Amino acid sequence: MKIEFKIQENDFLEFQLFTSSKSKRIQKKKRNAWLILTIASVIFALYFFCLEILSITIYFVVTSVLIGIFYPKYFNWRYKRHYKNHIKENYKNRFGETEDVEFGSEYIYTKSKIGEGKVFLKEIEKINETSNHFFLKISTGMSLIIPKREINDITELREKFQTLGFTINDELNWNWK
């Protein structure tokens, strides 16, 4: 089976966001920062309450509530912005370029503007399917992004993956919050 597609900026962005949403390190970083900022604001509020400085106490109470409620959304916004800038800077020459992917019995053959390559099927660790993409994770840490909008028959591709012995991780409900 052979497919041809063009990869866009949003494909890279969705891949980065998907990967970071599954990263325990990034989730731990988000949780810890959220807790530290919220607890620090509460401690300052208590400190100024003990000093009987009401205006600053109110300020830190409001700050701790706002951080407690809005920090997760801020964190997600900040990471999305960071990844967008990173992608624009590092992958801008790949946007809109045609990529060919051919599935053989022992390897996946890829061809693009930057070169050609073979990836042995045994080196594919897992395949994640989101509502817009297939992400093939390779043992070296690299991944192959296949946008669904460019595929004529998605069912045929799923069947090909199953024929090759892969299980597709269903992440169809995934979205960046």
Disulfide bonds with the S-S distance in Angstrom:
none
